[in-house]
């Protein structure tokens, strides 16, 4: 299997691909993804982290109505002159870094040891759980010591057949949920 020459090349390709695919509209794909995600989350319990999607990310809002899950959301904070993520119970959403809706300052931070799993967006993934984000390293730093289930959320076209560039600090997903269903990355 071939490999991308760099993360920059891979990001450029998938940003362009996402722009094309999202411009065409992904209504059926999003409905299928939401169905698979709802099925998966209906079997989960406890505290789960989710995200408020950007325009070119798979939407997960359809599952926020699952009431037996306590939902928390990421908020970017400044730590040692760079931004990191912390996860919070939402008091109110505000527009934060990169225009992402995130919990306001009154929202309570949740210790990651109390979180069963996180739903994580990405630009591209491999079936073995490798994830390519947007390049800021927010999720990799947040997941560094996280022991809960890491669930990548994407459309089928975001799964690279080529091995994604991967560095030692990059964190692998345990599971991917796409418009085709669930992929258990731990078996690859």
mmCIF file of the C-alpha atoms, coordinates in Angstrom:
data_MODEL
# 
_entry.id   MODEL 
# 
loop_
_atom_site.group_PDB 
_atom_site.id 
_atom_site.type_symbol 
_atom_site.label_atom_id 
_atom_site.label_alt_id 
_atom_site.label_comp_id 
_atom_site.label_asym_id 
_atom_site.label_entity_id 
_atom_site.label_seq_id 
_atom_site.pdbx_PDB_ins_code 
_atom_site.Cartn_x 
_atom_site.Cartn_y 
_atom_site.Cartn_z 
_atom_site.occupancy 
_atom_site.B_iso_or_equiv 
_atom_site.pdbx_formal_charge 
_atom_site.auth_seq_id 
_atom_site.auth_comp_id 
_atom_site.auth_asym_id 
_atom_site.auth_atom_id 
_atom_site.pdbx_PDB_model_num 
ATOM 1   C CA . UNK A 1 1   ? 0.000   0.000  0.000  1.00 0.00 ? 1   UNK A CA 1 
ATOM 2   C CA . UNK A 1 2   ? 1.444   3.391  -0.928 1.00 0.00 ? 2   UNK A CA 1 
ATOM 3   C CA . UNK A 1 3   ? 1.993   6.249  1.482  1.00 0.00 ? 3   UNK A CA 1 
ATOM 4   C CA . UNK A 1 4   ? 1.361   9.974  1.210  1.00 0.00 ? 4   UNK A CA 1 
ATOM 5   C CA . UNK A 1 5   ? 4.618   11.914 0.920  1.00 0.00 ? 5   UNK A CA 1 
ATOM 6   C CA . UNK A 1 6   ? 3.599   14.374 3.664  1.00 0.00 ? 6   UNK A CA 1 
ATOM 7   C CA . UNK A 1 7   ? 0.731   15.440 5.913  1.00 0.00 ? 7   UNK A CA 1 
ATOM 8   C CA . UNK A 1 8   ? 0.580   18.669 3.922  1.00 0.00 ? 8   UNK A CA 1 
ATOM 9   C CA . UNK A 1 9   ? 0.004   16.790 0.629  1.00 0.00 ? 9   UNK A CA 1 
ATOM 10  C CA . UNK A 1 10  ? -2.591  14.525 2.244  1.00 0.00 ? 10  UNK A CA 1 
ATOM 11  C CA . UNK A 1 11  ? -4.443  17.452 3.886  1.00 0.00 ? 11  UNK A CA 1 
ATOM 12  C CA . UNK A 1 12  ? -4.488  19.351 0.605  1.00 0.00 ? 12  UNK A CA 1 
ATOM 13  C CA . UNK A 1 13  ? -5.981  16.371 -1.235 1.00 0.00 ? 13  UNK A CA 1 
ATOM 14  C CA . UNK A 1 14  ? -8.677  15.691 1.377  1.00 0.00 ? 14  UNK A CA 1 
ATOM 15  C CA . UNK A 1 15  ? -9.573  19.381 1.805  1.00 0.00 ? 15  UNK A CA 1 
ATOM 16  C CA . UNK A 1 16  ? -10.149 19.554 -1.949 1.00 0.00 ? 16  UNK A CA 1 
ATOM 17  C CA . UNK A 1 17  ? -12.103 16.280 -1.969 1.00 0.00 ? 17  UNK A CA 1 
ATOM 18  C CA . UNK A 1 18  ? -14.270 17.423 0.962  1.00 0.00 ? 18  UNK A CA 1 
ATOM 19  C CA . UNK A 1 19  ? -14.970 20.754 -0.750 1.00 0.00 ? 19  UNK A CA 1 
ATOM 20  C CA . UNK A 1 20  ? -16.150 18.884 -3.868 1.00 0.00 ? 20  UNK A CA 1 
ATOM 21  C CA . UNK A 1 21  ? -18.257 16.319 -2.010 1.00 0.00 ? 21  UNK A CA 1 
ATOM 22  C CA . UNK A 1 22  ? -19.871 18.776 0.404  1.00 0.00 ? 22  UNK A CA 1 
ATOM 23  C CA . UNK A 1 23  ? -20.660 21.163 -2.480 1.00 0.00 ? 23  UNK A CA 1 
ATOM 24  C CA . UNK A 1 24  ? -22.706 18.380 -4.107 1.00 0.00 ? 24  UNK A CA 1 
ATOM 25  C CA . UNK A 1 25  ? -24.674 17.873 -0.927 1.00 0.00 ? 25  UNK A CA 1 
ATOM 26  C CA . UNK A 1 26  ? -24.477 14.762 1.185  1.00 0.00 ? 26  UNK A CA 1 
ATOM 27  C CA . UNK A 1 27  ? -28.068 14.472 2.369  1.00 0.00 ? 27  UNK A CA 1 
ATOM 28  C CA . UNK A 1 28  ? -28.422 10.698 1.907  1.00 0.00 ? 28  UNK A CA 1 
ATOM 29  C CA . UNK A 1 29  ? -24.888 10.048 3.156  1.00 0.00 ? 29  UNK A CA 1 
ATOM 30  C CA . UNK A 1 30  ? -25.552 12.178 6.252  1.00 0.00 ? 30  UNK A CA 1 
ATOM 31  C CA . UNK A 1 31  ? -28.844 10.372 6.907  1.00 0.00 ? 31  UNK A CA 1 
ATOM 32  C CA . UNK A 1 32  ? -27.103 6.988  6.706  1.00 0.00 ? 32  UNK A CA 1 
ATOM 33  C CA . UNK A 1 33  ? -24.243 8.136  8.929  1.00 0.00 ? 33  UNK A CA 1 
ATOM 34  C CA . UNK A 1 34  ? -26.718 9.556  11.472 1.00 0.00 ? 34  UNK A CA 1 
ATOM 35  C CA . UNK A 1 35  ? -28.622 6.255  11.513 1.00 0.00 ? 35  UNK A CA 1 
ATOM 36  C CA . UNK A 1 36  ? -25.448 4.208  12.157 1.00 0.00 ? 36  UNK A CA 1 
ATOM 37  C CA . UNK A 1 37  ? -24.288 6.687  14.796 1.00 0.00 ? 37  UNK A CA 1 
ATOM 38  C CA . UNK A 1 38  ? -27.691 6.655  16.530 1.00 0.00 ? 38  UNK A CA 1 
ATOM 39  C CA . UNK A 1 39  ? -27.704 2.847  16.549 1.00 0.00 ? 39  UNK A CA 1 
ATOM 40  C CA . UNK A 1 40  ? -24.224 2.787  18.066 1.00 0.00 ? 40  UNK A CA 1 
ATOM 41  C CA . UNK A 1 41  ? -24.907 5.492  20.665 1.00 0.00 ? 41  UNK A CA 1 
ATOM 42  C CA . UNK A 1 42  ? -28.219 3.929  21.738 1.00 0.00 ? 42  UNK A CA 1 
ATOM 43  C CA . UNK A 1 43  ? -26.134 0.988  23.055 1.00 0.00 ? 43  UNK A CA 1 
ATOM 44  C CA . UNK A 1 44  ? -23.753 3.250  25.021 1.00 0.00 ? 44  UNK A CA 1 
ATOM 45  C CA . UNK A 1 45  ? -24.129 4.881  28.431 1.00 0.00 ? 45  UNK A CA 1 
ATOM 46  C CA . UNK A 1 46  ? -22.463 7.411  30.687 1.00 0.00 ? 46  UNK A CA 1 
ATOM 47  C CA . UNK A 1 47  ? -20.638 10.577 29.689 1.00 0.00 ? 47  UNK A CA 1 
ATOM 48  C CA . UNK A 1 48  ? -19.711 11.051 26.029 1.00 0.00 ? 48  UNK A CA 1 
ATOM 49  C CA . UNK A 1 49  ? -17.909 13.861 24.265 1.00 0.00 ? 49  UNK A CA 1 
ATOM 50  C CA . UNK A 1 50  ? -19.271 15.124 20.964 1.00 0.00 ? 50  UNK A CA 1 
ATOM 51  C CA . UNK A 1 51  ? -18.583 18.128 18.739 1.00 0.00 ? 51  UNK A CA 1 
ATOM 52  C CA . UNK A 1 52  ? -20.481 20.858 16.928 1.00 0.00 ? 52  UNK A CA 1 
ATOM 53  C CA . UNK A 1 53  ? -19.598 20.284 13.287 1.00 0.00 ? 53  UNK A CA 1 
ATOM 54  C CA . UNK A 1 54  ? -18.031 22.799 10.954 1.00 0.00 ? 54  UNK A CA 1 
ATOM 55  C CA . UNK A 1 55  ? -19.580 23.124 7.469  1.00 0.00 ? 55  UNK A CA 1 
ATOM 56  C CA . UNK A 1 56  ? -17.299 20.462 5.949  1.00 0.00 ? 56  UNK A CA 1 
ATOM 57  C CA . UNK A 1 57  ? -17.551 17.887 8.729  1.00 0.00 ? 57  UNK A CA 1 
ATOM 58  C CA . UNK A 1 58  ? -19.995 15.055 9.318  1.00 0.00 ? 58  UNK A CA 1 
ATOM 59  C CA . UNK A 1 59  ? -22.879 16.273 11.459 1.00 0.00 ? 59  UNK A CA 1 
ATOM 60  C CA . UNK A 1 60  ? -23.608 14.527 14.763 1.00 0.00 ? 60  UNK A CA 1 
ATOM 61  C CA . UNK A 1 61  ? -26.389 16.760 16.140 1.00 0.00 ? 61  UNK A CA 1 
ATOM 62  C CA . UNK A 1 62  ? -29.070 14.102 15.455 1.00 0.00 ? 62  UNK A CA 1 
ATOM 63  C CA . UNK A 1 63  ? -27.855 12.069 18.447 1.00 0.00 ? 63  UNK A CA 1 
ATOM 64  C CA . UNK A 1 64  ? -27.979 14.872 21.017 1.00 0.00 ? 64  UNK A CA 1 
ATOM 65  C CA . UNK A 1 65  ? -31.551 13.833 21.761 1.00 0.00 ? 65  UNK A CA 1 
ATOM 66  C CA . UNK A 1 66  ? -30.362 10.498 23.182 1.00 0.00 ? 66  UNK A CA 1 
ATOM 67  C CA . UNK A 1 67  ? -31.175 11.292 26.787 1.00 0.00 ? 67  UNK A CA 1 
ATOM 68  C CA . UNK A 1 68  ? -29.499 8.382  28.583 1.00 0.00 ? 68  UNK A CA 1 
ATOM 69  C CA . UNK A 1 69  ? -26.123 9.839  27.486 1.00 0.00 ? 69  UNK A CA 1 
ATOM 70  C CA . UNK A 1 70  ? -24.655 12.865 29.234 1.00 0.00 ? 70  UNK A CA 1 
ATOM 71  C CA . UNK A 1 71  ? -23.133 14.992 26.467 1.00 0.00 ? 71  UNK A CA 1 
ATOM 72  C CA . UNK A 1 72  ? -20.025 17.112 26.881 1.00 0.00 ? 72  UNK A CA 1 
ATOM 73  C CA . UNK A 1 73  ? -18.283 19.271 24.266 1.00 0.00 ? 73  UNK A CA 1 
ATOM 74  C CA . UNK A 1 74  ? -14.754 20.540 23.596 1.00 0.00 ? 74  UNK A CA 1 
ATOM 75  C CA . UNK A 1 75  ? -13.626 24.085 24.317 1.00 0.00 ? 75  UNK A CA 1 
ATOM 76  C CA . UNK A 1 76  ? -10.278 25.495 23.171 1.00 0.00 ? 76  UNK A CA 1 
ATOM 77  C CA . UNK A 1 77  ? -8.200  27.066 25.934 1.00 0.00 ? 77  UNK A CA 1 
ATOM 78  C CA . UNK A 1 78  ? -4.821  28.786 25.932 1.00 0.00 ? 78  UNK A CA 1 
ATOM 79  C CA . UNK A 1 79  ? -2.103  26.720 27.667 1.00 0.00 ? 79  UNK A CA 1 
ATOM 80  C CA . UNK A 1 80  ? 1.578   27.693 27.509 1.00 0.00 ? 80  UNK A CA 1 
ATOM 81  C CA . UNK A 1 81  ? 1.048   29.834 24.390 1.00 0.00 ? 81  UNK A CA 1 
ATOM 82  C CA . UNK A 1 82  ? -0.817  27.181 22.404 1.00 0.00 ? 82  UNK A CA 1 
ATOM 83  C CA . UNK A 1 83  ? -4.418  26.000 22.376 1.00 0.00 ? 83  UNK A CA 1 
ATOM 84  C CA . UNK A 1 84  ? -5.659  22.753 23.868 1.00 0.00 ? 84  UNK A CA 1 
ATOM 85  C CA . UNK A 1 85  ? -9.067  21.174 24.314 1.00 0.00 ? 85  UNK A CA 1 
ATOM 86  C CA . UNK A 1 86  ? -10.961 20.630 27.516 1.00 0.00 ? 86  UNK A CA 1 
ATOM 87  C CA . UNK A 1 87  ? -14.390 18.993 27.630 1.00 0.00 ? 87  UNK A CA 1 
ATOM 88  C CA . UNK A 1 88  ? -17.330 20.624 29.392 1.00 0.00 ? 88  UNK A CA 1 
ATOM 89  C CA . UNK A 1 89  ? -20.952 20.233 30.392 1.00 0.00 ? 89  UNK A CA 1 
ATOM 90  C CA . UNK A 1 90  ? -22.598 23.009 28.420 1.00 0.00 ? 90  UNK A CA 1 
ATOM 91  C CA . UNK A 1 91  ? -24.094 26.010 30.121 1.00 0.00 ? 91  UNK A CA 1 
ATOM 92  C CA . UNK A 1 92  ? -24.372 27.842 26.799 1.00 0.00 ? 92  UNK A CA 1 
ATOM 93  C CA . UNK A 1 93  ? -22.660 27.633 23.403 1.00 0.00 ? 93  UNK A CA 1 
ATOM 94  C CA . UNK A 1 94  ? -20.616 30.533 22.051 1.00 0.00 ? 94  UNK A CA 1 
ATOM 95  C CA . UNK A 1 95  ? -18.615 30.937 18.874 1.00 0.00 ? 95  UNK A CA 1 
ATOM 96  C CA . UNK A 1 96  ? -15.029 30.078 19.687 1.00 0.00 ? 96  UNK A CA 1 
ATOM 97  C CA . UNK A 1 97  ? -11.759 29.355 17.929 1.00 0.00 ? 97  UNK A CA 1 
ATOM 98  C CA . UNK A 1 98  ? -12.115 28.785 14.137 1.00 0.00 ? 98  UNK A CA 1 
ATOM 99  C CA . UNK A 1 99  ? -15.804 29.770 14.420 1.00 0.00 ? 99  UNK A CA 1 
ATOM 100 C CA . UNK A 1 100 ? -16.633 26.496 16.195 1.00 0.00 ? 100 UNK A CA 1 
ATOM 101 C CA . UNK A 1 101 ? -19.538 26.485 18.641 1.00 0.00 ? 101 UNK A CA 1 
ATOM 102 C CA . UNK A 1 102 ? -18.102 25.599 22.032 1.00 0.00 ? 102 UNK A CA 1 
ATOM 103 C CA . UNK A 1 103 ? -19.090 25.775 25.714 1.00 0.00 ? 103 UNK A CA 1 
ATOM 104 C CA . UNK A 1 104 ? -18.927 29.232 27.310 1.00 0.00 ? 104 UNK A CA 1 
ATOM 105 C CA . UNK A 1 105 ? -16.795 30.104 30.357 1.00 0.00 ? 105 UNK A CA 1 
ATOM 106 C CA . UNK A 1 106 ? -19.623 29.195 32.776 1.00 0.00 ? 106 UNK A CA 1 
ATOM 107 C CA . UNK A 1 107 ? -19.610 25.604 31.487 1.00 0.00 ? 107 UNK A CA 1 
ATOM 108 C CA . UNK A 1 108 ? -18.223 23.013 33.904 1.00 0.00 ? 108 UNK A CA 1 
ATOM 109 C CA . UNK A 1 109 ? -15.035 21.166 32.905 1.00 0.00 ? 109 UNK A CA 1 
ATOM 110 C CA . UNK A 1 110 ? -15.273 17.366 33.104 1.00 0.00 ? 110 UNK A CA 1 
ATOM 111 C CA . UNK A 1 111 ? -12.259 15.237 34.045 1.00 0.00 ? 111 UNK A CA 1 
ATOM 112 C CA . UNK A 1 112 ? -11.507 12.846 31.161 1.00 0.00 ? 112 UNK A CA 1 
ATOM 113 C CA . UNK A 1 113 ? -11.400 9.901  33.593 1.00 0.00 ? 113 UNK A CA 1 
ATOM 114 C CA . UNK A 1 114 ? -15.207 10.201 33.872 1.00 0.00 ? 114 UNK A CA 1 
ATOM 115 C CA . UNK A 1 115 ? -15.765 10.019 30.109 1.00 0.00 ? 115 UNK A CA 1 
ATOM 116 C CA . UNK A 1 116 ? -16.665 6.722  28.425 1.00 0.00 ? 116 UNK A CA 1 
ATOM 117 C CA . UNK A 1 117 ? -15.955 7.879  24.888 1.00 0.00 ? 117 UNK A CA 1 
ATOM 118 C CA . UNK A 1 118 ? -15.443 10.726 22.454 1.00 0.00 ? 118 UNK A CA 1 
ATOM 119 C CA . UNK A 1 119 ? -16.834 11.323 18.970 1.00 0.00 ? 119 UNK A CA 1 
ATOM 120 C CA . UNK A 1 120 ? -14.016 12.842 16.938 1.00 0.00 ? 120 UNK A CA 1 
ATOM 121 C CA . UNK A 1 121 ? -14.126 14.572 13.555 1.00 0.00 ? 121 UNK A CA 1 
ATOM 122 C CA . UNK A 1 122 ? -11.279 14.348 11.087 1.00 0.00 ? 122 UNK A CA 1 
ATOM 123 C CA . UNK A 1 123 ? -10.259 15.203 7.576  1.00 0.00 ? 123 UNK A CA 1 
ATOM 124 C CA . UNK A 1 124 ? -9.243  11.619 6.731  1.00 0.00 ? 124 UNK A CA 1 
ATOM 125 C CA . UNK A 1 125 ? -8.924  8.234  8.417  1.00 0.00 ? 125 UNK A CA 1 
ATOM 126 C CA . UNK A 1 126 ? -7.531  4.760  7.713  1.00 0.00 ? 126 UNK A CA 1 
ATOM 127 C CA . UNK A 1 127 ? -9.354  1.589  8.685  1.00 0.00 ? 127 UNK A CA 1 
ATOM 128 C CA . UNK A 1 128 ? -6.587  0.909  11.216 1.00 0.00 ? 128 UNK A CA 1 
ATOM 129 C CA . UNK A 1 129 ? -7.626  4.034  13.139 1.00 0.00 ? 129 UNK A CA 1 
ATOM 130 C CA . UNK A 1 130 ? -5.087  6.509  11.866 1.00 0.00 ? 130 UNK A CA 1 
ATOM 131 C CA . UNK A 1 131 ? -6.588  9.999  11.758 1.00 0.00 ? 131 UNK A CA 1 
ATOM 132 C CA . UNK A 1 132 ? -5.565  13.136 9.914  1.00 0.00 ? 132 UNK A CA 1 
ATOM 133 C CA . UNK A 1 133 ? -6.943  16.293 11.486 1.00 0.00 ? 133 UNK A CA 1 
ATOM 134 C CA . UNK A 1 134 ? -6.657  19.862 10.369 1.00 0.00 ? 134 UNK A CA 1 
ATOM 135 C CA . UNK A 1 135 ? -3.107  20.226 11.644 1.00 0.00 ? 135 UNK A CA 1 
ATOM 136 C CA . UNK A 1 136 ? -3.377  21.990 14.989 1.00 0.00 ? 136 UNK A CA 1 
ATOM 137 C CA . UNK A 1 137 ? -2.994  18.843 17.126 1.00 0.00 ? 137 UNK A CA 1 
ATOM 138 C CA . UNK A 1 138 ? -5.933  19.688 19.429 1.00 0.00 ? 138 UNK A CA 1 
ATOM 139 C CA . UNK A 1 139 ? -7.406  16.200 19.538 1.00 0.00 ? 139 UNK A CA 1 
ATOM 140 C CA . UNK A 1 140 ? -4.039  14.420 19.688 1.00 0.00 ? 140 UNK A CA 1 
ATOM 141 C CA . UNK A 1 141 ? -3.074  16.425 22.796 1.00 0.00 ? 141 UNK A CA 1 
ATOM 142 C CA . UNK A 1 142 ? -6.549  15.930 24.338 1.00 0.00 ? 142 UNK A CA 1 
ATOM 143 C CA . UNK A 1 143 ? -6.447  12.174 23.684 1.00 0.00 ? 143 UNK A CA 1 
ATOM 144 C CA . UNK A 1 144 ? -2.884  11.626 24.852 1.00 0.00 ? 144 UNK A CA 1 
ATOM 145 C CA . UNK A 1 145 ? -3.933  10.128 28.221 1.00 0.00 ? 145 UNK A CA 1 
ATOM 146 C CA . UNK A 1 146 ? -7.545  9.300  27.379 1.00 0.00 ? 146 UNK A CA 1 
ATOM 147 C CA . UNK A 1 147 ? -8.497  5.684  28.036 1.00 0.00 ? 147 UNK A CA 1 
ATOM 148 C CA . UNK A 1 148 ? -12.123 5.776  26.858 1.00 0.00 ? 148 UNK A CA 1 
ATOM 149 C CA . UNK A 1 149 ? -13.405 4.751  23.433 1.00 0.00 ? 149 UNK A CA 1 
ATOM 150 C CA . UNK A 1 150 ? -12.213 6.978  20.570 1.00 0.00 ? 150 UNK A CA 1 
ATOM 151 C CA . UNK A 1 151 ? -14.794 7.076  17.760 1.00 0.00 ? 151 UNK A CA 1 
ATOM 152 C CA . UNK A 1 152 ? -13.859 8.754  14.480 1.00 0.00 ? 152 UNK A CA 1 
ATOM 153 C CA . UNK A 1 153 ? -16.792 10.197 12.524 1.00 0.00 ? 153 UNK A CA 1 
ATOM 154 C CA . UNK A 1 154 ? -16.521 10.578 8.739  1.00 0.00 ? 154 UNK A CA 1 
ATOM 155 C CA . UNK A 1 155 ? -17.991 9.783  5.356  1.00 0.00 ? 155 UNK A CA 1 
ATOM 156 C CA . UNK A 1 156 ? -16.754 6.839  3.290  1.00 0.00 ? 156 UNK A CA 1 
ATOM 157 C CA . UNK A 1 157 ? -14.878 9.127  0.888  1.00 0.00 ? 157 UNK A CA 1 
ATOM 158 C CA . UNK A 1 158 ? -12.765 10.321 3.840  1.00 0.00 ? 158 UNK A CA 1 
ATOM 159 C CA . UNK A 1 159 ? -11.287 6.863  4.381  1.00 0.00 ? 159 UNK A CA 1 
ATOM 160 C CA . UNK A 1 160 ? -7.926  6.799  2.654  1.00 0.00 ? 160 UNK A CA 1 
ATOM 161 C CA . UNK A 1 161 ? -6.840  3.647  0.876  1.00 0.00 ? 161 UNK A CA 1 
ATOM 162 C CA . UNK A 1 162 ? -3.273  4.924  1.190  1.00 0.00 ? 162 UNK A CA 1 
ATOM 163 C CA . UNK A 1 163 ? -1.547  4.828  4.571  1.00 0.00 ? 163 UNK A CA 1 
ATOM 164 C CA . UNK A 1 164 ? -1.927  8.220  6.226  1.00 0.00 ? 164 UNK A CA 1 
ATOM 165 C CA . UNK A 1 165 ? 1.146   10.080 7.467  1.00 0.00 ? 165 UNK A CA 1 
ATOM 166 C CA . UNK A 1 166 ? 1.441   9.209  11.154 1.00 0.00 ? 166 UNK A CA 1 
ATOM 167 C CA . UNK A 1 167 ? 3.726   10.508 13.880 1.00 0.00 ? 167 UNK A CA 1 
ATOM 168 C CA . UNK A 1 168 ? 4.458   9.113  17.320 1.00 0.00 ? 168 UNK A CA 1 
ATOM 169 C CA . UNK A 1 169 ? 2.164   11.629 19.082 1.00 0.00 ? 169 UNK A CA 1 
ATOM 170 C CA . UNK A 1 170 ? -0.806  10.913 16.770 1.00 0.00 ? 170 UNK A CA 1 
ATOM 171 C CA . UNK A 1 171 ? -3.604  8.979  18.499 1.00 0.00 ? 171 UNK A CA 1 
ATOM 172 C CA . UNK A 1 172 ? -5.472  6.152  16.759 1.00 0.00 ? 172 UNK A CA 1 
ATOM 173 C CA . UNK A 1 173 ? -9.233  5.740  16.792 1.00 0.00 ? 173 UNK A CA 1 
ATOM 174 C CA . UNK A 1 174 ? -10.784 2.568  18.186 1.00 0.00 ? 174 UNK A CA 1 
ATOM 175 C CA . UNK A 1 175 ? -13.842 2.704  15.935 1.00 0.00 ? 175 UNK A CA 1 
ATOM 176 C CA . UNK A 1 176 ? -14.961 4.616  12.836 1.00 0.00 ? 176 UNK A CA 1 
ATOM 177 C CA . UNK A 1 177 ? -18.592 5.360  12.041 1.00 0.00 ? 177 UNK A CA 1 
ATOM 178 C CA . UNK A 1 178 ? -19.319 6.221  8.408  1.00 0.00 ? 178 UNK A CA 1 
ATOM 179 C CA . UNK A 1 179 ? -22.306 6.318  6.087  1.00 0.00 ? 179 UNK A CA 1 
ATOM 180 C CA . UNK A 1 180 ? -21.670 2.590  5.416  1.00 0.00 ? 180 UNK A CA 1 
ATOM 181 C CA . UNK A 1 181 ? -21.567 1.561  9.067  1.00 0.00 ? 181 UNK A CA 1 
ATOM 182 C CA . UNK A 1 182 ? -19.125 0.788  11.853 1.00 0.00 ? 182 UNK A CA 1 
ATOM 183 C CA . UNK A 1 183 ? -15.473 -0.166 11.366 1.00 0.00 ? 183 UNK A CA 1 
ATOM 184 C CA . UNK A 1 184 ? -13.673 -1.671 14.363 1.00 0.00 ? 184 UNK A CA 1 
ATOM 185 C CA . UNK A 1 185 ? -10.148 -0.310 13.869 1.00 0.00 ? 185 UNK A CA 1 
ATOM 186 C CA . UNK A 1 186 ? -8.757  -2.537 16.633 1.00 0.00 ? 186 UNK A CA 1 
ATOM 187 C CA . UNK A 1 187 ? -8.999  -5.563 14.309 1.00 0.00 ? 187 UNK A CA 1 
ATOM 188 C CA . UNK A 1 188 ? -6.602  -4.066 11.736 1.00 0.00 ? 188 UNK A CA 1 
# 
